[in-house]
Amino acid sequence: MTQSLESPLSLVGDPPPANETRVITTARTKRRLFRGEPTPRAKQSWRRALARDWRLYTFLIAPLIFLLVFKYVPMLGNIIAFRRFRPGGSIFGDEWVGFYYFETFISNQQFWTVFWNTVILGALTLLITFPLPIILALMLNELRSRRFKRIAQTISYLPHFMSVVIVAGLVLQLTALNGTVNQVVEAMGADPVPFMQRPEWFRAIYVSSEVWQTVGWGTILYLAALTTIDDQLYEAARIDGANRWQQTWHITLPGIQPTMMVLLILNIGTFMSVGFEKVLLLQNPLIYSTADVIATYLYRVGIQSAQFSYGTAIGLFEALIGLVLVLGANALSRRMVGTSLW
């Protein structure tokens, strides 16, 4: 009776079966992806794409240099928020003072007045100017006349291309004692109102000018998002008996929800950065109690009064608030609707 013996080489040196090799390779790839390491195939594809399209990648040089020089390098100047800066001395400050400037503006009542002015003005701007482009885009989307739709879009876009100086000049002329608004007020039998000399009118005037200037331009992204919604969804809804409002609520709004959330996160990030130019051009000492915001306060204290370290500390505090708002809004959006910037 013969007994078949396996060769020692077959027990030691034979390669594993093909399916086992595939399993090992997949496991290694998963470990690399989990660690954030690029796989060999990804490295080869990146090198191949760079060698093939290197001319296109050269267009990235100018934007990257711009971001490096004007966005990242200036961040080094934040160090003077913790160091005493004297004109003519080191650009990074002469001596370490720690949180002295932070304690100074925290204990300053004028700063907190300016801070709450910024919060209120930013909240009003966000609550009013964010939903209006969505509403206008939905209204434009319902128009059947293409010619009227193009005319309406053009008229709503035009204010965006006006300089802030021109917009501020128009607002000051309209609200002057002998301006158009007061002429209408006088025609109705009332006394003219010095709008830009009364603090209680500034917020309404500023938000109204923002609506007029930005709402039309803000509809562009929403109109583009509306074109990506499948028409078959509307046809199926009509077959099921859904009216226009139900189609808008159950199809249109969910279809543009990712765009809405991304823009909301970006707007929340600029919540504290109320328009510096327009506020500076519209305000005057008589309405500082409601018109003075952090940006204009920084301009007067940090630039005009040459308190650079104090101004840098306030600017860093404002930037940290914006960072926290962006991170919080992004995490909340990812958890609630599954859409986020990262």
Buried (B, 14 or more C-beta within 10 A) or exposed (E): EEEEEEEEEEEEEEEEEEEEEEEEEEEEBEEBEEEEEEBEEEEEEEEEEEEEEEEEEEEEEEEEEEEEEEEEEEEEBEBBBBBBBEEEEEEEBEEEBEEBBBEBBBEBEEBEBBBEBBBBBBEBBBEBBBEBBBEBBBEBBEEEEEEEBEEBBEEBEEBBEEEBEEBBBBBBEBBBEEBEBBBEBEEEEEEBBEBBEEBEBBBEBBBEBBBBBBBBBBBBBBBEBBEEBEEEBBEEBEEEEBEEEEBBEEBBEEBBBBBBBBBBBEBBBBBBBBBBBBBBBBBEEEBBEBBBBBBBBBBBBBEEEEBBBBBBBBBBBBBEBBEEBBBEBBEBBBEEEEBBBE
